[in-house]
Amino acid sequence: MPVIIFDTSIASTNLGDHIIMDSVNQVADELFRDDFVINVPTHFSIHPKDLLKLRKYQLGIVGGTNLLKNDTLHKSQWKIGVKDLLFLHNKIVLLGVGWWQYQNKPVSAYSRMIYKSLFSAHYLHAVRDNYTLRKLNEMGIRNAINTGCPTVWELDETHCSQINPKKRDKVVATLTDYMRDPQRDKQMMETLKKHYQEVHVWIQGSKDQPYVESLTSDIRFIAPKLSSFDSFLETHSCEYVGTRLHAGIRALQKKRKAIIIGIDNRAIEMRNDIGLNVLERQHLDLLEEKIHEEKSIKLKLNTEAIQQWKAQFKH
C-alpha cells in the first residue's frame, strides 16, 4: 500500500520538528515495512500538477506537532486547502497531532469542511492530548483517540527506570524566541548558572541564540543541529531544563533527567495527560527546588490506545 508521510521537518526553522519526525518515521518504518513511503512537506503547498502524482497513494499520515487550528485560511503551518481535497479526500490519518494553542472560538466553517473532507472516516486518528480530542469531537470527528505524541511512545517504565534522577553538574538549557518573557527567561538562566557548574544552551529555533545573548553572557552554545544535541546528551553526564518541549522529550529519550518549563498548551496538556515533568514559567520560584528534587520518572502512557492505533494497519 503506497503511503504518504506529511513531513513537518522539511524547511522548518524549528528543530523540534525533526525530533517529532524522527519518531514518526520510526513508527512508519514499523507499520509500513513492505510499503513504498514518500515524505511530502507540510510547510509548502503542493503544486496541482504534483497532486496528480499522489492519486495512487491510498493513505497519508500526518505526524506530530500542533498543525490543527480554528482558522486554516490564515497563517496555517499546514499548507492545505480546497485544491487538495480532490486527490486526498478521506485519505489523511493523524498520528499524535495537536492543536495550535488554546482557542476558545469554534472552528471556522471553512476549516471544519477541510478537516472533515481530508480526514479518513475509516481509520482511527491518534491525537496528542485531550484538548485536541475535544476539538475534533466538537467538529463531529469521533473516530479519534488520545495516544500522546509519538515522541513519548517509547518512554515506558523500563526506559524511564534507567533515567537517573540525581542532580548533575552540567545542564543543557533552551529558550523560545517566539514566546518571550525576558524577565522570567533571564531568571531561569540565572538560576541555572547558580546551581550548575556548566550551562550549555542548544539552539532549537533559528532566532533563539540572539535572544539568549540579550539576556545573559558566559554561555556555551551547542550547534543548531539535532545531531549535535544528541551527541552532547549521549557523551556528557547532564540534564535538561528549558522552554522547548521536544528538546526536553529528546533528553528523556536519551535517558537524561528533564525539567520542561511550560509556556504553552502543549507542555501543560502533556503534563496533565501523561505526567510529564513540567513547571509553568510563572512558577519559576519553584525551579531551585525542582532542580534538586530526586524523583523517579514514570509517565502514564496510554499503551492500549497506542496499540489500538497501530493495529489497524497490520494485515
C-alpha positions as YAML, in Angstrom:
chain: A
units: angstrom
residues:
- id: 1
  name: MET
  ca: [0.00, 0.00, 0.00]
- id: 2
  name: PRO
  ca: [1.68, 3.26, -1.08]
- id: 3
  name: VAL
  ca: [1.81, 5.70, 1.85]
- id: 4
  name: ILE
  ca: [2.43, 9.46, 2.12]
- id: 5
  name: ILE
  ca: [4.10, 10.84, 5.24]
- id: 6
  name: PHE
  ca: [3.33, 14.53, 5.63]
- id: 7
  name: ASP
  ca: [6.64, 15.79, 6.99]
- id: 8
  name: THR
  ca: [6.71, 18.83, 9.28]
- id: 9
  name: SER
  ca: [10.52, 18.97, 9.41]
- id: 10
  name: ILE
  ca: [11.12, 19.87, 5.74]
- id: 11
  name: ALA
  ca: [12.06, 23.57, 5.52]
- id: 12
  name: SER
  ca: [11.26, 24.06, 9.20]
- id: 13
  name: THR
  ca: [13.31, 26.56, 11.23]
- id: 14
  name: ASN
  ca: [12.37, 24.69, 14.41]
- id: 15
  name: LEU
  ca: [14.49, 21.59, 15.06]
- id: 16
  name: GLY
  ca: [11.77, 20.30, 17.36]
- id: 17
  name: ASP
  ca: [10.01, 19.21, 14.16]
- id: 18
  name: HIS
  ca: [12.99, 16.95, 13.41]
- id: 19
  name: ILE
  ca: [12.62, 15.33, 16.84]
- id: 20
  name: ILE
  ca: [8.95, 14.68, 16.14]
- id: 21
  name: MET
  ca: [9.55, 13.34, 12.64]
- id: 22
  name: ASP
  ca: [12.31, 11.04, 13.91]
- id: 23
  name: SER
  ca: [9.64, 9.27, 15.98]
- id: 24
  name: VAL
  ca: [7.00, 9.46, 13.23]
- id: 25
  name: ASN
  ca: [9.38, 7.85, 10.73]
- id: 26
  name: GLN
  ca: [10.21, 5.09, 13.23]
- id: 27
  name: VAL
  ca: [6.51, 4.31, 13.59]
- id: 28
  name: ALA
  ca: [6.10, 4.37, 9.80]
- id: 29
  name: ASP
  ca: [9.07, 2.01, 9.36]
- id: 30
  name: GLU
  ca: [7.48, -0.39, 11.84]
- id: 31
  name: LEU
  ca: [3.98, -0.33, 10.33]
- id: 32
  name: PHE
  ca: [4.74, 0.03, 6.62]
- id: 33
  name: ARG
  ca: [7.87, -2.08, 6.37]
- id: 34
  name: ASP
  ca: [6.97, -3.54, 2.96]
- id: 35
  name: ASP
  ca: [5.22, -0.47, 1.54]
- id: 36
  name: PHE
  ca: [6.52, 2.34, -0.60]
- id: 37
  name: VAL
  ca: [6.59, 5.52, 1.51]
- id: 38
  name: ILE
  ca: [7.26, 9.10, 0.39]
- id: 39
  name: ASN
  ca: [7.67, 12.24, 2.51]
- id: 40
  name: VAL
  ca: [5.76, 15.35, 1.45]
- id: 41
  name: PRO
  ca: [6.25, 18.75, 3.18]
- id: 42
  name: THR
  ca: [3.50, 20.40, 5.22]
- id: 43
  name: HIS
  ca: [5.17, 23.84, 5.19]
- id: 44
  name: PHE
  ca: [4.77, 24.18, 1.40]
- id: 45
  name: SER
  ca: [1.66, 23.94, -0.74]
- id: 46
  name: ILE
  ca: [1.59, 21.02, -3.12]
- id: 47
  name: HIS
  ca: [1.51, 22.16, -6.74]
- id: 48
  name: PRO
  ca: [-1.64, 20.99, -8.59]
- id: 49
  name: LYS
  ca: [0.48, 19.06, -11.10]
- id: 50
  name: ASP
  ca: [2.24, 17.26, -8.25]
- id: 51
  name: LEU
  ca: [-1.09, 16.47, -6.60]
- id: 52
  name: LEU
  ca: [-1.91, 14.33, -9.65]
- id: 53
  name: LYS
  ca: [1.04, 12.10, -8.77]
- id: 54
  name: LEU
  ca: [-0.40, 11.48, -5.31]
- id: 55
  name: ARG
  ca: [-3.60, 9.86, -6.62]
- id: 56
  name: LYS
  ca: [-2.09, 6.36, -6.39]
- id: 57
  name: TYR
  ca: [-1.28, 6.82, -2.70]
- id: 58
  name: GLN
  ca: [-4.05, 5.35, -0.58]
- id: 59
  name: LEU
  ca: [-3.04, 6.75, 2.78]
- id: 60
  name: GLY
  ca: [-1.49, 9.95, 4.14]
- id: 61
  name: ILE
  ca: [-0.06, 10.00, 7.67]
- id: 62
  name: VAL
  ca: [0.28, 13.43, 9.28]
- id: 63
  name: GLY
  ca: [2.87, 13.27, 12.02]
- id: 64
  name: GLY
  ca: [3.00, 15.03, 15.33]
- id: 65
  name: THR
  ca: [3.28, 18.78, 16.07]
- id: 66
  name: ASN
  ca: [0.48, 21.35, 16.53]
- id: 67
  name: LEU
  ca: [-0.80, 21.55, 12.95]
- id: 68
  name: LEU
  ca: [-4.52, 21.89, 13.62]
- id: 69
  name: LYS
  ca: [-6.19, 25.23, 14.32]
- id: 70
  name: ASN
  ca: [-9.53, 27.04, 14.25]
- id: 71
  name: ASP
  ca: [-8.76, 29.05, 11.13]
- id: 72
  name: THR
  ca: [-6.68, 27.34, 8.44]
- id: 73
  name: LEU
  ca: [-7.07, 30.22, 5.99]
- id: 74
  name: HIS
  ca: [-4.62, 32.49, 7.82]
- id: 75
  name: LYS
  ca: [-1.03, 31.66, 8.79]
- id: 76
  name: SER
  ca: [-1.54, 27.93, 8.99]
- id: 77
  name: GLN
  ca: [1.55, 25.75, 9.46]
- id: 78
  name: TRP
  ca: [-0.09, 23.10, 7.29]
- id: 79
  name: LYS
  ca: [-0.43, 24.48, 3.76]
- id: 80
  name: ILE
  ca: [-3.54, 22.54, 2.83]
- id: 81
  name: GLY
  ca: [-6.61, 23.81, 1.01]
- id: 82
  name: VAL
  ca: [-9.54, 23.16, -1.28]
- id: 83
  name: LYS
  ca: [-7.36, 22.11, -4.23]
- id: 84
  name: ASP
  ca: [-6.01, 19.20, -2.17]
- id: 85
  name: LEU
  ca: [-9.42, 17.71, -1.42]
- id: 86
  name: LEU
  ca: [-9.92, 16.05, -4.81]
- id: 87
  name: PHE
  ca: [-6.77, 13.94, -4.51]
- id: 88
  name: LEU
  ca: [-6.50, 13.49, -0.74]
- id: 89
  name: HIS
  ca: [-10.19, 13.14, 0.15]
- id: 90
  name: ASN
  ca: [-10.68, 10.77, 3.10]
- id: 91
  name: LYS
  ca: [-7.01, 9.64, 2.94]
- id: 92
  name: ILE
  ca: [-5.48, 11.55, 5.86]
- id: 93
  name: VAL
  ca: [-4.81, 9.81, 9.19]
- id: 94
  name: LEU
  ca: [-3.47, 11.74, 12.18]
- id: 95
  name: LEU
  ca: [-0.51, 10.46, 14.20]
- id: 96
  name: GLY
  ca: [-0.16, 12.30, 17.52]
- id: 97
  name: VAL
  ca: [-1.21, 15.66, 16.05]
- id: 98
  name: GLY
  ca: [-2.13, 18.54, 18.37]
- id: 99
  name: TRP
  ca: [-3.98, 21.84, 18.30]
- id: 100
  name: TRP
  ca: [-2.25, 25.19, 17.83]
- id: 101
  name: GLN
  ca: [-2.60, 26.83, 21.26]
- id: 102
  name: TYR
  ca: [-5.79, 27.15, 23.29]
- id: 103
  name: GLN
  ca: [-8.52, 28.57, 21.06]
- id: 104
  name: ASN
  ca: [-11.91, 29.17, 22.66]
- id: 105
  name: LYS
  ca: [-13.75, 30.18, 19.49]
- id: 106
  name: PRO
  ca: [-15.46, 27.45, 17.45]
- id: 107
  name: VAL
  ca: [-13.62, 26.00, 14.46]
- id: 108
  name: SER
  ca: [-14.44, 28.04, 11.35]
- id: 109
  name: ALA
  ca: [-16.84, 26.58, 8.77]
- id: 110
  name: TYR
  ca: [-14.01, 26.53, 6.21]
- id: 111
  name: SER
  ca: [-11.59, 24.65, 8.49]
- id: 112
  name: ARG
  ca: [-14.31, 22.22, 9.53]
- id: 113
  name: MET
  ca: [-15.04, 21.48, 5.85]
- id: 114
  name: ILE
  ca: [-11.34, 20.98, 5.05]
- id: 115
  name: TYR
  ca: [-10.69, 18.66, 8.00]
- id: 116
  name: LYS
  ca: [-13.86, 16.58, 7.60]
- id: 117
  name: SER
  ca: [-13.15, 16.15, 3.88]
- id: 118
  name: LEU
  ca: [-9.49, 15.21, 4.29]
- id: 119
  name: PHE
  ca: [-9.58, 13.03, 7.39]
- id: 120
  name: SER
  ca: [-10.30, 9.35, 6.96]
- id: 121
  name: ALA
  ca: [-13.67, 8.14, 8.21]
- id: 122
  name: HIS
  ca: [-12.38, 4.55, 8.20]
- id: 123
  name: TYR
  ca: [-9.19, 4.77, 10.28]
- id: 124
  name: LEU
  ca: [-8.76, 5.89, 13.88]
- id: 125
  name: HIS
  ca: [-6.89, 9.18, 14.30]
- id: 126
  name: ALA
  ca: [-4.23, 9.49, 17.02]
- id: 127
  name: VAL
  ca: [-4.15, 12.90, 18.71]
- id: 128
  name: ARG
  ca: [-1.60, 14.34, 21.12]
- id: 129
  name: ASP
  ca: [-3.83, 15.41, 24.01]
- id: 130
  name: ASN
  ca: [-7.37, 15.61, 25.37]
- id: 131
  name: TYR
  ca: [-7.79, 19.24, 24.27]
- id: 132
  name: THR
  ca: [-7.23, 18.23, 20.62]
- id: 133
  name: LEU
  ca: [-9.58, 15.28, 21.08]
- id: 134
  name: ARG
  ca: [-12.31, 17.61, 22.31]
- id: 135
  name: LYS
  ca: [-11.79, 20.00, 19.38]
- id: 136
  name: LEU
  ca: [-12.19, 17.14, 16.87]
- id: 137
  name: ASN
  ca: [-15.26, 15.84, 18.68]
- id: 138
  name: GLU
  ca: [-16.83, 19.31, 18.55]
- id: 139
  name: MET
  ca: [-16.44, 19.17, 14.75]
- id: 140
  name: GLY
  ca: [-18.19, 15.80, 14.63]
- id: 141
  name: ILE
  ca: [-14.99, 13.81, 14.10]
- id: 142
  name: ARG
  ca: [-15.49, 10.96, 16.57]
- id: 143
  name: ASN
  ca: [-13.01, 8.37, 15.27]
- id: 144
  name: ALA
  ca: [-10.07, 9.75, 17.27]
- id: 145
  name: ILE
  ca: [-8.18, 8.58, 20.36]
- id: 146
  name: ASN
  ca: [-5.60, 10.22, 22.60]
- id: 147
  name: THR
  ca: [-2.29, 8.37, 22.23]
- id: 148
  name: GLY
  ca: [0.01, 11.23, 23.24]
- id: 149
  name: CYS
  ca: [2.79, 12.49, 21.00]
- id: 150
  name: PRO
  ca: [4.70, 9.71, 19.18]
- id: 151
  name: THR
  ca: [7.90, 11.11, 20.73]
- id: 152
  name: VAL
  ca: [6.83, 9.66, 24.11]
- id: 153
  name: TRP
  ca: [5.59, 6.26, 22.90]
- id: 154
  name: GLU
  ca: [8.88, 4.54, 23.76]
- id: 155
  name: LEU
  ca: [9.23, 6.22, 27.16]
- id: 156
  name: ASP
  ca: [7.78, 3.27, 29.03]
- id: 157
  name: GLU
  ca: [8.51, 2.17, 32.59]
- id: 158
  name: THR
  ca: [11.57, 0.12, 31.55]
- id: 159
  name: HIS
  ca: [13.08, 3.08, 29.71]
- id: 160
  name: CYS
  ca: [12.31, 5.69, 32.37]
- id: 161
  name: SER
  ca: [13.68, 3.49, 35.16]
- id: 162
  name: GLN
  ca: [17.12, 3.98, 33.55]
- id: 163
  name: ILE
  ca: [16.98, 7.78, 33.95]
- id: 164
  name: ASN
  ca: [19.00, 8.80, 37.00]
- id: 165
  name: PRO
  ca: [17.04, 11.42, 38.99]
- id: 166
  name: LYS
  ca: [20.14, 12.70, 40.84]
- id: 167
  name: LYS
  ca: [21.29, 16.22, 40.01]
- id: 168
  name: ARG
  ca: [24.23, 16.56, 37.60]
- id: 169
  name: ASP
  ca: [26.88, 19.30, 37.33]
- id: 170
  name: LYS
  ca: [26.05, 20.14, 33.70]
- id: 171
  name: VAL
  ca: [22.75, 21.33, 32.27]
- id: 172
  name: VAL
  ca: [21.51, 21.87, 28.74]
- id: 173
  name: ALA
  ca: [19.01, 24.72, 28.50]
- id: 174
  name: THR
  ca: [16.75, 26.09, 25.77]
- id: 175
  name: LEU
  ca: [14.68, 29.24, 25.35]
- id: 176
  name: THR
  ca: [11.93, 30.01, 22.83]
- id: 177
  name: ASP
  ca: [12.38, 33.14, 20.76]
- id: 178
  name: TYR
  ca: [8.77, 33.41, 19.59]
- id: 179
  name: MET
  ca: [7.21, 33.21, 23.08]
- id: 180
  name: ARG
  ca: [9.43, 35.58, 25.03]
- id: 181
  name: ASP
  ca: [9.18, 36.60, 28.65]
- id: 182
  name: PRO
  ca: [12.55, 38.37, 29.13]
- id: 183
  name: GLN
  ca: [12.21, 38.82, 32.87]
- id: 184
  name: ARG
  ca: [11.31, 35.20, 33.62]
- id: 185
  name: ASP
  ca: [13.61, 33.76, 30.95]
- id: 186
  name: LYS
  ca: [16.53, 35.70, 32.45]
- id: 187
  name: GLN
  ca: [15.51, 34.44, 35.89]
- id: 188
  name: MET
  ca: [15.64, 30.87, 34.58]
- id: 189
  name: MET
  ca: [19.11, 31.32, 33.11]
- id: 190
  name: GLU
  ca: [20.47, 32.98, 36.27]
- id: 191
  name: THR
  ca: [19.04, 30.16, 38.40]
- id: 192
  name: LEU
  ca: [20.77, 27.59, 36.20]
- id: 193
  name: LYS
  ca: [24.10, 29.45, 36.38]
- id: 194
  name: LYS
  ca: [23.79, 29.47, 40.17]
- id: 195
  name: HIS
  ca: [23.14, 25.74, 40.55]
- id: 196
  name: TYR
  ca: [25.24, 24.14, 37.78]
- id: 197
  name: GLN
  ca: [28.97, 24.21, 37.12]
- id: 198
  name: GLU
  ca: [28.36, 24.33, 33.36]
- id: 199
  name: VAL
  ca: [25.36, 25.76, 31.49]
- id: 200
  name: HIS
  ca: [25.06, 24.89, 27.81]
- id: 201
  name: VAL
  ca: [22.30, 26.17, 25.52]
- id: 202
  name: TRP
  ca: [21.04, 24.25, 22.49]
- id: 203
  name: ILE
  ca: [19.74, 26.39, 19.65]
- id: 204
  name: GLN
  ca: [16.49, 24.70, 18.60]
- id: 205
  name: GLY
  ca: [15.00, 27.66, 16.71]
- id: 206
  name: SER
  ca: [16.67, 29.94, 14.16]
- id: 207
  name: LYS
  ca: [16.32, 33.08, 16.33]
- id: 208
  name: ASP
  ca: [17.00, 31.57, 19.75]
- id: 209
  name: GLN
  ca: [20.70, 32.49, 20.03]
- id: 210
  name: PRO
  ca: [20.34, 36.30, 19.73]
- id: 211
  name: TYR
  ca: [17.54, 36.14, 22.28]
- id: 212
  name: VAL
  ca: [19.66, 34.16, 24.77]
- id: 213
  name: GLU
  ca: [22.59, 36.53, 24.24]
- id: 214
  name: SER
  ca: [20.33, 39.51, 25.01]
- id: 215
  name: LEU
  ca: [19.57, 38.02, 28.44]
- id: 216
  name: THR
  ca: [22.83, 36.59, 29.72]
- id: 217
  name: SER
  ca: [26.51, 36.03, 29.00]
- id: 218
  name: ASP
  ca: [29.19, 33.35, 29.55]
- id: 219
  name: ILE
  ca: [27.02, 30.69, 27.95]
- id: 220
  name: ARG
  ca: [28.28, 27.76, 25.93]
- id: 221
  name: PHE
  ca: [26.20, 27.08, 22.82]
- id: 222
  name: ILE
  ca: [25.50, 23.72, 21.21]
- id: 223
  name: ALA
  ca: [25.25, 23.94, 17.41]
- id: 224
  name: PRO
  ca: [21.74, 24.17, 15.92]
- id: 225
  name: LYS
  ca: [21.72, 20.60, 14.65]
- id: 226
  name: LEU
  ca: [19.83, 17.68, 16.15]
- id: 227
  name: SER
  ca: [22.94, 15.52, 15.75]
- id: 228
  name: SER
  ca: [24.93, 17.98, 17.91]
- id: 229
  name: PHE
  ca: [22.27, 17.93, 20.63]
- id: 230
  name: ASP
  ca: [22.11, 14.12, 20.51]
- id: 231
  name: SER
  ca: [25.89, 13.84, 20.75]
- id: 232
  name: PHE
  ca: [26.03, 16.13, 23.77]
- id: 233
  name: LEU
  ca: [23.29, 14.22, 25.59]
- id: 234
  name: GLU
  ca: [24.94, 10.90, 24.83]
- id: 235
  name: THR
  ca: [28.50, 11.85, 25.81]
- id: 236
  name: HIS
  ca: [28.03, 14.16, 28.81]
- id: 237
  name: SER
  ca: [26.65, 13.49, 32.26]
- id: 238
  name: CYS
  ca: [24.00, 16.18, 32.15]
- id: 239
  name: GLU
  ca: [20.34, 17.07, 32.48]
- id: 240
  name: TYR
  ca: [17.90, 19.35, 30.70]
- id: 241
  name: VAL
  ca: [15.99, 22.47, 31.76]
- id: 242
  name: GLY
  ca: [14.23, 24.66, 29.21]
- id: 243
  name: THR
  ca: [11.14, 26.00, 27.48]
- id: 244
  name: ARG
  ca: [11.46, 23.83, 24.39]
- id: 245
  name: LEU
  ca: [9.12, 20.88, 24.90]
- id: 246
  name: HIS
  ca: [10.60, 18.45, 22.41]
- id: 247
  name: ALA
  ca: [14.17, 19.18, 23.43]
- id: 248
  name: GLY
  ca: [13.10, 18.00, 26.88]
- id: 249
  name: ILE
  ca: [11.48, 14.89, 25.43]
- id: 250
  name: ARG
  ca: [14.66, 14.23, 23.43]
- id: 251
  name: ALA
  ca: [16.63, 14.37, 26.68]
- id: 252
  name: LEU
  ca: [14.28, 11.76, 28.15]
- id: 253
  name: GLN
  ca: [14.73, 9.61, 25.04]
- id: 254
  name: LYS
  ca: [18.48, 9.79, 25.69]
- id: 255
  name: LYS
  ca: [17.86, 8.81, 29.35]
- id: 256
  name: ARG
  ca: [18.58, 12.24, 30.81]
- id: 257
  name: LYS
  ca: [16.56, 13.96, 33.52]
- id: 258
  name: ALA
  ca: [14.43, 16.80, 32.13]
- id: 259
  name: ILE
  ca: [12.54, 19.74, 33.60]
- id: 260
  name: ILE
  ca: [10.37, 21.36, 30.94]
- id: 261
  name: ILE
  ca: [9.37, 24.99, 31.55]
- id: 262
  name: GLY
  ca: [5.78, 25.18, 30.32]
- id: 263
  name: ILE
  ca: [4.98, 28.17, 28.12]
- id: 264
  name: ASP
  ca: [2.02, 26.94, 26.05]
- id: 265
  name: ASN
  ca: [-0.80, 24.42, 25.85]
- id: 266
  name: ARG
  ca: [1.37, 21.58, 24.53]
- id: 267
  name: ALA
  ca: [3.52, 21.16, 27.63]
- id: 268
  name: ILE
  ca: [0.63, 21.81, 30.02]
- id: 269
  name: GLU
  ca: [-1.60, 19.25, 28.29]
- id: 270
  name: MET
  ca: [1.17, 16.62, 28.28]
- id: 271
  name: ARG
  ca: [1.77, 17.24, 32.00]
- id: 272
  name: ASN
  ca: [-1.93, 16.75, 32.68]
- id: 273
  name: ASP
  ca: [-2.32, 13.72, 30.39]
- id: 274
  name: ILE
  ca: [0.84, 11.69, 30.98]
- id: 275
  name: GLY
  ca: [2.63, 13.28, 33.95]
- id: 276
  name: LEU
  ca: [5.48, 14.95, 32.06]
- id: 277
  name: ASN
  ca: [7.75, 16.93, 34.41]
- id: 278
  name: VAL
  ca: [6.56, 20.45, 33.55]
- id: 279
  name: LEU
  ca: [6.95, 23.61, 35.62]
- id: 280
  name: GLU
  ca: [4.91, 26.54, 34.33]
- id: 281
  name: ARG
  ca: [7.03, 29.62, 33.64]
- id: 282
  name: GLN
  ca: [5.04, 31.80, 36.04]
- id: 283
  name: HIS
  ca: [6.12, 29.49, 38.87]
- id: 284
  name: LEU
  ca: [9.89, 29.78, 38.33]
- id: 285
  name: ASP
  ca: [10.33, 30.49, 42.03]
- id: 286
  name: LEU
  ca: [9.96, 26.70, 42.41]
- id: 287
  name: LEU
  ca: [12.77, 25.91, 39.94]
- id: 288
  name: GLU
  ca: [15.54, 25.62, 42.56]
- id: 289
  name: GLU
  ca: [13.50, 23.02, 44.43]
- id: 290
  name: LYS
  ca: [12.80, 21.16, 41.16]
- id: 291
  name: ILE
  ca: [16.49, 21.09, 40.25]
- id: 292
  name: HIS
  ca: [17.43, 19.31, 43.48]
- id: 293
  name: GLU
  ca: [14.39, 17.04, 43.52]
- id: 294
  name: GLU
  ca: [15.30, 13.36, 43.16]
- id: 295
  name: LYS
  ca: [12.06, 11.94, 41.86]
- id: 296
  name: SER
  ca: [11.91, 8.83, 39.69]
- id: 297
  name: ILE
  ca: [10.28, 9.32, 36.30]
- id: 298
  name: LYS
  ca: [7.15, 7.41, 35.42]
- id: 299
  name: LEU
  ca: [4.88, 8.51, 32.59]
- id: 300
  name: LYS
  ca: [1.25, 7.44, 32.29]
- id: 301
  name: LEU
  ca: [1.27, 6.30, 28.68]
- id: 302
  name: ASN
  ca: [-1.97, 5.09, 27.15]
- id: 303
  name: THR
  ca: [-0.36, 1.95, 25.72]
- id: 304
  name: GLU
  ca: [-3.75, 0.45, 24.93]
- id: 305
  name: ALA
  ca: [-4.64, 3.40, 22.68]
- id: 306
  name: ILE
  ca: [-1.19, 3.33, 21.03]
- id: 307
  name: GLN
  ca: [-1.53, -0.37, 20.22]
- id: 308
  name: GLN
  ca: [-5.11, 0.13, 19.03]
- id: 309
  name: TRP
  ca: [-3.97, 2.81, 16.58]
- id: 310
  name: LYS
  ca: [-1.07, 0.70, 15.31]
- id: 311
  name: ALA
  ca: [-3.16, -2.49, 14.98]
- id: 312
  name: GLN
  ca: [-5.47, -1.01, 12.35]
- id: 313
  name: PHE
  ca: [-2.61, -1.01, 9.81]
- id: 314
  name: LYS
  ca: [-1.45, -4.58, 10.44]
- id: 315
  name: HIS
  ca: [-2.78, -7.12, 7.99]
...
